[in-house]
Amino acid sequence: MTGTSVTPLDLYRATLSFALRLLSFSHQARQQACEFEMQRIRRDLAAACAIGNAASAARDWSALAVSLQTVLRDYMATTTNLWQQGLGSAVQLQTGSFEGLRDAFATWQAASTDPWPAYAPMNPVMLPWQEWLQRLGGAAARPVVRAARSEAGYEPHSANSSAPPTASGSAQDGGHHVG
């Protein structure tokens, strides 16, 4: 049974659920974008009609200027309102989609990682890979510890270190420094 791969159906279900949630969130975003586009078109159409009415009803330039100023004020108020609605909607959609995707990814991750440790020891080909991954994980954790020690002021100089230890009073005190 070493040559066969076993994929549980829960993994397929979790992957499909994850993909469907992604599609659902993208559909919601597109739907809201289309609604805001329609509101923008209505705003522009109302402003164009108001400009036409102002131009036809104006008897002199000062009346036209007052009418156009009112149209511009209404246009800017509507634009500000649309921006506020858009930003609120974007934040709401981002928060909801993040929480939904986090839950979906956690479900997918649980479905994909739970059954695999039971199958890995059965396959003797995977034993060297498991040892290698454990060593890689340990090696990845060492630079974090080394960086934490250097921030605390402790940096041991080992024999295999590529940088030689600095002598007291060299570069900081104005001594000769070759870099």
Secondary structure, 3 states (H helix, E strand, C coil): CCCCCCCCHHHHHHHHHHHHHHHHHHHHHHHHHHHHHHHHHHHHHHHHHHHHHHHHHCCCHHHHHHHHHHHHHHHHHHHHHHHHHHHHHHHHHHHHHHHHHHHHHHHHHHHHHCCHHHHHHHCCCHHHHHHHHHHHHHHHHHHHHHHHHHHCCCCCCCCCCCCCCCCCCCCCCCCCCCC
